[in-house]
Amino acid sequence: MTRLVAGVDSSTQSCKVVVRDADTGALVRTGSAPHPDGTEVDPAAWEDALDRALAAAGGLDDVAAIGVGAQQHGMVCLDDAGSVVRPALLWNDTRSAQAAADLVAELPGGAAEWARAVGSVPVASFTVTKLRWLAEQEPAAATRTAAVCLPHDWLTWRLAGAGSLEALATDRGDASGTGYWSPSSGEYRPDLVKLALGTLPHLPSVRGPAAPAGETSTGAVLAPGTGDNAAAALGLAAGPGDVVVSIGTSGVVSAVAAHPSADPTGTIAGFADATGAFLPLVCTLNAARVLDSAARVLSVSHGELARLALSAPAGAGGLVLVPYLEGERTPNRPDATGALHGLQLATMSPAHLARAAVEGLLCGLADGIDALTAAGIDVRRVLLVGGGARSEAVRRIAPLVFGVPVAVPEPSEYVADGAAVQAAWVLSGASEPPVWRIGATDTYEGDADPTVRERYAEVRDLISRRP
């Protein structure tokens, strides 16, 4: 008898659901629904989108297990009754940048001690910095906060019937992005929560990678869920030598590793993954929206943007776009603006601007690959995913910038796929997650052009601050 599992991707922009065969991974049906824009969102909007996406995917009546993957870091505060205290602050909300700097300074040992304690140095994306912002800017809301959880924790809890606060559960992958859970020890750091918020609210229990977290009203087993990056790695079955580069709302460079990392510079976030291993990761705020913005400026489609970029020479004749259009997380420049350098009569063309946009986006991600390499991560190929990977220009230019072969798997909802893999794993009770072979992979290769990155390195620090 065929058993079905569902995987959810509650991302920044939308909620996607896939329903797959638990044994083969074959796709049975899908559904999706949009999320509202903004860097703070009432979690009820996520639940509404999930309900609509599940309905579009045929519901859960015949689904044996479900896993939820969602955007990392978001701060969901609940009161004693389990009601949401204020709209959730999302990962891309940078208003806690000063709080991040203050927390780093206040912990004896500074950045190095943060990295040792939780594998990462806090930046505005992390939950711990948002808690400090809440304590300082909305003290009444901070006082009402009885529990703090993450987007995937909250959705899983709601699917389980939203019982007591003690029923809140998370996994090590998402917990590692809070800034107060240690991948190396596998434990929360209550002292860091109190440093940020001033009090110690209830925190979700951290379940094992294949431990159930309850069940839905239809009797489907709930997997522990995880953050989006850990879910994508699971969905891609990333292995040694693979670096996953995801070009979505954010840009993510990550690799599965056997040992935890602790980078005192803050470039690498030392996260855990969804299997019991680790997921050193570099994240940029600016990714696919750089392509969206360039297409809008040039009044062209994404297909035409790619054609224009590929018609221009490598290096765009010296034109460089530093794409800090929303500030930046890596490097940690939340107040930075983007910059365009090297304008000449010859480069004032749509083709050169298109090429500069693609190369600027890729150079920022290549810096992330360099950081992983410097940390001892083996980089043999890049697995390129996300909406930006659909651009032919991105696919063909990426190996010239990254300097390694670039494999582009068949388009799929890899975060939702990973959540479905986790659901099948919980259902099976096996010691290892299933590995599904889903779709073909196209590989792009080419000789690296070091001048592109050299020119980018010359100008990436010549930025301005928001007025």
C-alpha positions in Angstrom: 0.0 0.0 0.0 1.3 3.4 -1.0 2.0 5.7 2.0 2.1 9.4 1.4 4.1 12.1 3.2 3.8 15.9 2.9 6.5 18.5 3.1 5.9 22.2 3.7 8.1 25.2 2.8 6.9 28.3 4.7 9.3 30.7 3.1 9.5 34.5 3.3 7.4 35.0 0.2 5.0 32.0 0.1 4.0 28.6 1.5 4.6 25.5 -0.7 3.4 22.0 -0.1 4.5 18.8 -1.8 2.9 15.4 -1.3 5.2 12.5 -2.2 5.3 8.7 -2.1 7.1 7.9 1.2 9.0 5.0 -0.4 10.0 6.3 -3.8 9.7 10.1 -3.4 7.4 10.3 -6.5 5.5 13.6 -6.6 1.8 13.1 -6.2 0.4 16.6 -5.9 1.4 20.1 -4.8 -0.2 23.4 -3.6 0.9 26.9 -2.7 -0.3 30.2 -1.4 1.4 33.6 -1.1 2.6 35.3 2.1 2.3 39.1 2.7 5.3 41.3 2.0 7.2 42.9 4.8 9.9 42.1 7.4 7.3 41.6 10.2 4.3 39.4 9.7 1.4 38.2 11.9 2.0 34.4 12.1 -1.7 34.0 11.5 -0.9 34.8 7.9 1.4 31.8 7.7 -1.2 29.6 9.1 -3.8 30.9 6.6 -1.4 30.4 3.7 -0.6 26.9 5.0 -4.3 26.0 5.1 -4.8 27.2 1.6 -1.7 25.5 0.3 -2.7 22.2 1.9 -6.2 22.5 0.4 -4.7 23.1 -3.0 -2.5 20.0 -2.5 -5.5 17.8 -1.7 -5.4 18.0 2.1 -4.0 15.7 4.7 -6.7 13.0 4.9 -4.5 10.4 3.1 -1.1 11.7 4.4 0.7 9.5 6.9 3.3 12.1 8.0 4.1 15.8 7.5 7.2 17.9 8.0 7.5 21.6 8.1 10.5 23.6 6.9 10.4 27.4 7.3 12.5 30.5 7.2 15.1 30.6 9.9 15.6 33.0 12.8 12.1 34.7 12.9 11.0 35.7 16.4 7.6 34.5 17.4 6.6 35.6 20.9 3.7 34.0 22.8 2.0 34.9 26.0 0.9 32.6 28.8 -2.3 31.6 26.9 -0.3 30.8 23.7 -1.5 34.0 21.9 1.0 35.9 19.7 2.3 38.9 21.5 3.3 41.0 18.4 3.9 40.4 14.7 6.9 38.1 14.1 10.1 39.8 13.2 11.6 38.0 10.1 15.2 37.1 9.4 15.5 40.0 6.9 14.4 42.6 9.5 17.6 44.6 10.2 16.3 46.9 12.9 18.1 44.9 15.5 21.6 45.6 14.0 22.6 47.8 17.0 21.3 45.2 19.4 23.5 42.6 17.7 26.6 44.9 18.1 25.7 45.5 21.8 25.3 41.8 22.5 28.7 41.0 21.0 30.3 43.7 23.1 28.5 42.8 26.3 29.6 39.1 26.4 33.1 38.8 27.9 35.3 37.6 25.1 33.2 39.3 22.4 32.8 37.7 19.0 35.2 34.9 19.7 33.2 33.8 22.8 29.9 34.0 20.9 31.4 31.8 18.2 32.7 29.3 20.8 29.3 29.3 22.7 26.8 28.9 19.8 28.9 28.5 16.7 28.0 32.0 15.3 28.5 35.7 15.9 25.1 37.5 16.2 23.9 39.6 13.4 20.6 41.3 12.9 19.1 38.2 11.4 19.4 36.1 14.5 16.6 35.6 17.0 18.7 36.6 20.0 19.3 40.1 18.6 15.5 40.5 18.0 14.9 39.6 21.6 17.2 42.4 22.7 15.5 44.8 20.4 12.1 43.8 21.9 13.3 44.3 25.4 14.6 47.8 24.6 12.0 49.1 22.2 8.8 47.3 23.3 9.3 46.5 27.0 5.6 45.8 27.6 5.6 43.2 24.8 8.8 41.7 26.3 7.1 41.4 29.7 4.1 39.6 28.2 6.4 37.1 26.4 6.1 33.7 28.1 7.6 31.6 25.2 9.7 32.3 22.2 9.7 30.0 19.1 10.6 30.0 15.4 8.3 30.0 12.4 8.5 26.3 11.8 8.1 25.6 15.5 4.9 27.6 15.6 3.4 26.1 12.5 4.1 22.5 13.8 2.6 23.4 17.1 -0.5 24.8 15.4 -0.8 21.6 13.2 -0.7 19.6 16.5 -3.6 21.5 17.9 -1.7 24.4 19.7 -1.8 22.8 23.1 0.3 24.0 26.1 3.5 25.9 25.6 5.3 22.9 26.8 4.2 21.1 23.6 6.3 23.5 21.5 9.1 21.5 19.7 11.9 22.3 17.3 14.9 20.6 15.9 18.7 21.2 16.1 18.9 22.7 12.6 16.5 25.5 13.3 17.6 25.9 17.0 21.1 26.5 15.9 20.0 29.7 14.1 18.6 31.4 17.2 21.9 32.5 18.7 21.2 30.8 22.0 21.5 27.1 21.2 24.9 25.4 20.9 25.5 22.9 18.0 28.6 21.6 19.7 26.9 20.8 23.1 23.4 20.3 21.9 22.0 22.5 24.6 20.4 25.9 25.0 22.4 28.7 26.6 19.8 30.3 29.0 22.4 32.9 30.0 22.4 34.3 26.5 18.6 34.4 26.4 18.6 36.4 29.6 21.4 38.6 28.4 19.2 39.5 25.4 15.7 39.6 26.9 16.3 40.1 30.6 14.1 37.1 31.4 14.0 33.4 30.5 10.9 32.5 28.6 9.9 28.9 27.7 11.8 27.5 24.8 10.8 24.7 22.5 12.2 21.2 23.3 14.8 20.2 20.7 13.8 16.8 19.2 16.1 14.4 17.5 16.3 14.4 13.7 13.7 11.6 13.3 11.7 12.0 16.5 8.0 12.7 16.1 6.6 16.0 17.4 3.0 15.0 17.7 0.2 14.4 15.2 -2.4 16.4 13.3 -6.2 16.2 13.8 -6.2 13.8 10.8 -3.8 11.4 12.5 -0.7 12.3 10.4 2.5 12.0 12.3 4.4 15.4 12.7 8.1 15.4 12.0 10.2 17.8 14.1 10.6 20.1 11.1 13.6 22.3 10.5 14.9 25.5 9.0 14.8 26.1 5.3 18.5 25.7 4.7 18.8 22.4 6.6 15.6 21.2 4.8 17.1 22.1 1.4 20.3 20.2 2.1 18.2 17.2 3.1 16.0 17.4 0.0 19.1 17.6 -2.2 20.9 14.7 -0.4 24.0 16.9 -0.4 27.1 14.9 0.3 30.9 15.4 0.9 32.4 17.9 -1.5 29.0 19.5 -2.4 28.4 23.1 -1.6 24.8 24.2 -1.9 24.3 27.7 -3.3 20.7 28.8 -3.1 19.6 32.0 -4.9 16.3 32.9 -3.4 15.2 35.9 -1.4 18.5 35.4 0.4 21.7 34.0 -1.0 22.9 31.0 0.9 26.2 29.0 0.6 26.3 25.9 2.8 27.9 22.5 3.1 27.3 19.4 5.2 30.2 18.9 7.6 31.1 16.2 10.2 32.2 18.7 12.9 30.8 22.0 14.2 32.4 25.2 13.2 33.1 28.4 15.1 34.1 31.4 13.0 35.0 34.4 15.2 34.8 36.8 12.2 31.1 36.0 11.9 31.4 35.2 8.2 30.4 31.6 8.7 27.4 30.7 10.8 28.1 27.4 12.5 24.7 25.8 12.2 23.6 22.2 12.7 21.8 20.3 10.0 18.7 18.1 10.0 20.5 14.8 10.2 22.8 15.0 13.2 25.7 16.6 11.3 26.6 20.3 10.9 25.8 22.9 8.3 28.4 25.7 8.1 26.7 28.5 6.2 27.3 31.9 4.7 24.1 34.0 4.0 23.7 37.2 2.1 20.6 39.4 2.2 20.8 40.2 -1.5 20.1 37.5 -4.0 17.3 36.9 -6.5 15.9 40.3 -5.9 19.1 41.8 -7.5 18.0 40.1 -10.7 14.4 41.3 -10.2 15.6 44.9 -9.7 17.9 44.8 -12.7 15.1 43.5 -14.9 12.8 46.2 -13.6 15.4 49.0 -14.2 15.9 47.8 -17.8 12.2 47.1 -18.4 12.9 43.6 -19.6 11.8 40.0 -18.7 14.1 37.7 -16.8 14.7 35.8 -20.0 15.8 39.0 -21.8 17.9 40.0 -18.8 19.8 36.7 -19.2 20.2 37.2 -22.9 21.6 40.7 -22.4 24.0 39.5 -19.7 25.4 36.7 -21.9 25.8 39.1 -24.8 28.2 41.3 -22.8 31.9 40.4 -22.2 33.1 38.8 -19.0 33.8 41.5 -16.5 31.2 43.8 -18.1 34.0 46.0 -19.4 35.0 46.9 -15.9 31.4 47.8 -14.8 30.8 46.3 -11.3 27.6 46.2 -9.3 28.0 45.8 -5.5 24.5 44.5 -4.8 23.8 45.7 -1.2 20.3 46.8 -2.2 18.8 45.8 1.2 21.9 46.4 3.3 23.9 43.3 3.8 24.3 40.4 6.3 27.6 39.0 5.0 29.6 41.1 5.2 27.7 42.6 8.2 26.7 45.9 6.7 23.0 46.4 7.5 23.0 50.1 6.7 25.0 49.8 3.4 23.6 50.7 0.0 24.4 49.2 -3.4 26.9 50.8 -5.7 27.7 50.8 -9.4 31.3 51.4 -10.4 33.1 51.8 -13.7 30.6 53.7 -15.8 32.0 54.7 -19.1 30.4 55.5 -22.4 31.2 52.0 -23.5 29.6 50.4 -20.5 26.4 52.6 -20.4 24.4 49.8 -22.1 21.7 47.4 -21.0 23.9 44.5 -21.7 26.8 45.7 -19.5 24.4 46.5 -16.7 22.8 43.1 -16.9 26.1 41.4 -16.9 27.3 43.5 -13.9 24.1 42.5 -12.0 24.6 38.8 -12.5 28.4 38.9 -11.8 27.9 41.1 -8.7 25.4 38.7 -7.3 27.7 35.7 -8.0 30.8 37.4 -6.6 29.1 37.9 -3.3 28.3 34.2 -3.1 31.8 33.3 -4.3 33.2 35.1 -1.3 31.1 32.7 0.8 32.6 29.7 -1.0 36.0 31.1 -0.2 35.2 31.4 3.4 34.1 27.7 3.6 37.2 26.6 1.7 39.4 28.6 4.2 37.6 26.8 7.0 38.7 23.4 5.6 35.5 22.5 3.8 36.1 20.4 0.7 34.5 22.1 -2.4 34.3 19.9 -5.4 31.1 21.2 -7.1 28.3 23.6 -6.5 24.7 22.6 -6.4 22.8 25.6 -7.6 19.2 26.0 -6.6 16.5 28.6 -5.9 14.6 30.9 -8.2 17.8 32.6 -9.4 19.1 29.3 -10.7 16.5 29.4 -13.4 18.4 32.2 -15.1 20.5 30.9 -18.0 23.0 33.7 -17.4 23.4 32.7 -13.8 24.0 29.1 -14.8 26.5 29.9 -17.4 28.4 32.6 -15.6 28.5 30.9 -12.2 31.3 28.4 -13.0 33.4 31.3 -14.4 33.1 33.1 -11.1 33.1 30.1 -8.7 35.9 28.2 -10.3 34.3 24.8 -9.9 31.7 22.8 -11.9 28.1 24.0 -11.2 25.3 21.3 -11.1 21.8 22.6 -11.5 19.2 20.0 -10.3 15.9 19.9 -12.0 13.7 22.7 -10.6 11.9 21.5 -7.5 10.7 22.8 -4.1 13.8 21.5 -2.3 12.9 22.9 1.1 9.5 21.3 1.0 11.1 18.1 -0.5 13.5 18.0 2.5 10.6 18.4 4.9 8.9 15.5 3.1 12.1 13.4 3.4 12.1 14.1 7.1 8.5 13.1 7.4 9.2 9.8 5.6 12.2 9.2 7.9 10.1 9.7 11.0 7.5 7.3 9.5 10.0 4.6 8.7 11.9 4.6 12.0 15.1 3.9 10.1 18.5 5.0 11.3 19.1 7.1 8.1 16.9 9.3 6.0 15.6 8.0 2.7 17.5 9.1 -0.4 15.1 9.9 -3.3 16.3 10.3 -6.8 14.3 13.2 -8.0 14.9 14.5 -11.6 17.9 15.1 -13.7 20.9 17.4 -13.1 22.6 19.7 -15.7 26.2 20.5 -15.2 27.9 23.7 -16.3 31.6 24.1 -16.6 34.1 26.7 -17.8 37.5 28.2 -17.1 37.4 30.6 -14.2 38.0 34.2 -15.0 39.9 35.7 -12.0 39.7 39.2 -13.3 36.0 39.4 -12.6 36.4 38.7 -8.9 39.6 40.9 -8.7 37.7 43.9 -10.0 34.8 43.2 -7.6 37.3 43.0 -4.7 38.6 46.4 -5.7 35.3 48.1 -5.2 33.1 46.1 -2.9 34.1 48.2 0.1 33.4 51.5 -1.7 29.9 51.7 -0.4 27.8 54.4 1.2 25.3 54.3 4.1 21.6 54.8 4.0 20.7 58.5 4.7 
